[in-house]
Amino acid sequence: MACNTRCWCIVISILALITAVIVICVYYTTPSDPSFTINNFYVSALNLSDISSTNTTFNQTIFFDMKLHNKNKAMGAYYDPVTITFSYIPNIKLTFVVAQHTVPKFFQHNQKSEHVIQTVSSQGIAPYNITVTSSIFKVEVLTKVGFTSPAYRKKRTVDVVANVRVGQTGEKDSKKGIKLFDSGVGDGLGGLGVHIGLLIISTATILVII
């Protein structure tokens, strides 16, 4: 009886150890796509308090601060050129591109952030009308990302988007950062679902073998 109990304890310990190893392997070898957050956003032509900006078509600039963050704890990320496209949405039936900016390709270490702080020229943004309280801009980021893990060196398309509401000061209404989300076009790796799926498959395989 004591022998059987000891054997079961050994088996359970081995299974627990194997499961822990699987969890660690999945956690560290299955990368998550980077996150993109708009911290600051300012459209000069829409600043109602600045008479010069509302009365001229020459002051057509967009200032933005976007954070690119590699969430992975154990691997760096290789970015292809990052294309940031700004579209103006004056009404629900009309959307048109007003500016674009490209960040050259770069490498980002694990759990590091890169801030893209730029002022870009735009065109087609109508000066603010005092009766208009806010305007909407769509910000889209398109790039390809690979990782230092040998299994994920092949770059995958990342296409994320967010709408930014701009008030009568020309700045974004939200005081918090605005996170960009998957547009549904990219072939990103995803996150938690992939981790759980691999964990279940790996654990089931080991239990069958035992």
C-alpha angles and dihedrals in degrees: 000000000000089000092054091049091050091049092051091049090053092048092048091048091051092049091049091050093048091048091050090051090050092050092050093046093049092045094051102035103043106073127211121223115257119262125237122205131180107219099172133017128175131174111195097201091058098055103114093189092059107076093190092057095047095047100048136062092207097074096077106142136133121206117197142170114201125180120214110196131189104212096188117111099203110029140053125229130233113209125199114213107307113226116203114193124192119202127186118222108194090169139358092266098050133061125161136169114253103170145005136195130188125206113206117243115277145165123247124197122229116290092002129133131217121200119210105201112177146145113220131189116244137186137204099034108137114225113257121281112213090228091059112086098186145358133209128232126187115216117196128184121199125182145123122249132195130178139223091246108103090228093057104039090112106093121240127205116255117194116174132167143184138178118235121202113211121201133206092283090063090246129111113273096227117081090201126076115270114229120214117228135205110284091207091245100090127078096226122165097244121213135238096018092058092047093051093045094052091045093053094047094047094047093047091051093052093048091052091051092049 
